[in-house]
């Protein structure tokens, strides 16, 4: 993320779910996620947004969302965290977590109707 904290907040408040990865350039496992995050971005198209946030350069966001290590993944929708985890995940594990979180959110919305 090269924008401001207010731009970040605007993005995560949207109706489209946003997967945010907090990463660090110096940490090799964070570099390994690049390839499959790009694949997932292509696969989800416009149904899920993907945002990478450099934890070292964005201390405000890192502190606000209590990111204690990298990589950390947070899935937002309408400003709410639907799911979060810390540590390296495989492409399969990350996709499965996104799918489960989105399904649970869909079910919650159906119950609220």
Secondary structure, 3 states (H helix, E strand, C coil): CCCCHHHHHHHHCCCCEEEEEEECCCCHHHHHHHHHHHHHHHHHCCCEEEEEEECCCCHHHHHHCCCCCCCEEEEEECCEEEEEEECCCCHHHHHHHHHHHHHHHHHHHHHHC
